[in-house]
Amino acid sequence: MSCLIRPCSTRDLKQVMRLVWEIAGIYKVPPGEVKTSEEGHSIVGYVLSSYTYSTWRGRSLYMDNLYVQPPYRGNPGVRLPTGQQIGKKLMTVSAQAAVAQGCFQLRMHVANDKPESEAFLARRGGRDLTRHHAWALGRFPPAALACLAAGTQVFGGRRG
């Protein structure tokens, strides 16, 4: 019997979710969280997060996306008639989920060209790891990713 690896399609989602919940049960951690914010009958914001694990610290909740449509965003100390601090509420429910699951921290990445996003996190006690802990965020750009997938090595940006 051979195993076929193929792209996931919408018809596979029910079975994929069964597997996600299966592994979540094995590790006794939920697979992730998605929360939305509704204004009337429209979704105007969401937060998407997943649980991760640090070998030296334990569980974390990683907020992959926190997004609120621009017309529903506020400024510090300003409550929009419609928005009512949606981003803060979405972050609060994520923090509540993290605490309920015994996480030691909540993590997320913020683009450094978005000072308003950095300020949003700082107002809530978030810290920039690159400034406070000398952490470096690593990534594999396209050429390195291709080499990695092919099983070859890249040295100094060149294949080796």
N, C-alpha and C positions, 0 to 999 in steps of 0.2 A: 504494500500500500504506500502510495507517495503522498506527500503533503503539498498542497498548492498554496502558495502565498499570493494574495491578490489584493487590490484595493477594496476597502470596505464600501459597501453601498447602503442605501437607506433600508433595503430589505434585511440587512444584517444587524441593524441596530438593536433589536430585541435580544438577540443572542449575545451580542457584545455586552450589553448592559447586564445580562445574566452573569457573564464572566467577571465583569467589573465588581459586581456585588459578591461574587464567590471569593475573589481574592481579598476584598474588603473584610469579609468574614474570617478568613484565615488569619489576617493580620490584626483583626479586631479594630479596624479604623474605617470610617466611611470613605468612599472614593473621592468625594469632593462636595462642593457647595455651589449652588447658583441661586442667587436672589435677584429679584427684579423690583423695580419701583414703577408703580402705575400712577398715571395722572389721567383721571377720567377712564377711558377705555384704551389708552395707549401706554405702552411701556416706554418710559423716558430715561431709564437708567438700569444698570445691572452691575453685579459683582460676580466674578467667576473665580473660584479658588479650589485648590486641591491640597491634600495632606501630603507632607513630605516627612522624611526622617533623618535626623542627624545622629551619626553613630556616637557622638560624645555628649549630645544634649537631649535627644529624644524627639518627640513629635513637634512639627511646625505646621502652620497653615500658610500656604503661599497664595497670595491674591494675585492671580494672573492678570485680570482685568477689572478695573473699577472705572465705569464710564457713566457719565450723566450728559444728556444732550445739552449743548450750550445754552438754549433759552431757559433751562431749568437749573442752571448753576448759579450760585450766589457768590458773594464776596464775604470776607471775614466779618462776622457780626451782622450780616444782612440776611434777612429772611425774605425770599421772594414770595409773593402771594400764592403762587402755584407750587414752587419747589420745596420750600420749607426744609432746607438743608438736607437734600436727598443724599449727597455724597457722604455726609457725616453719618446718616442713618444706615446706609449700606455698609459703611466701614464698621459701625457699631454691631450690626448683626453678624458680620464676619468675626469680630472679636469675641462675641458671645459664643459662636460655634467653636472657635479655637479653645476657649476656656472650658466649654462643656466636654470637649474631647481630650482634655489634659495636655494641650499644646503648651510649650514653653515660650513660643513667640509667634508673631505674625510677620510675614515677610512679603515684600513686593519690590519690583523694580520701577523706577521713575526716570523718564528721560531727563538728562541734565540740561536740556534746552527748554524745559518747562518749569520755570521758577515758581509758578503758582501751584504746581503739583507738589514740588518739594516743600513749599510753605504749608500746604494742606496737611501733609504728613507730619511735619514738625509741630504744628499746632496741636496734634493729637499724641505727641510723645514719640513719634518715629525718629530714627536716627539714620544718618547717611553712613553706611559701613565703610565706604571708601575714605571718608574724612575721619571717622572716629576709631576704626579698627584696622585700617590698612588692608582691607580685603580688596582683591581684584576679581572682577567678574570675567570669566573666560567664555569664549565662544569659538566655534569652528566655522570660519567663513567658507564660501562655496568651494574653493580649490582644496582646502584642508579637509572639508567634509567629503569631497569626492575621493580623495586619497584614503581617508579613513574607511570609507565604505568599500573601497577596492582592496583594502588590506595592505596598502603601501604606507610608507612613512613620509612625512614632510619635515625637512630641516631648513630653518631659515627661510620659509616660504617656497622652497624648492623640493621637488620629489627626491627621495633618497632611497 
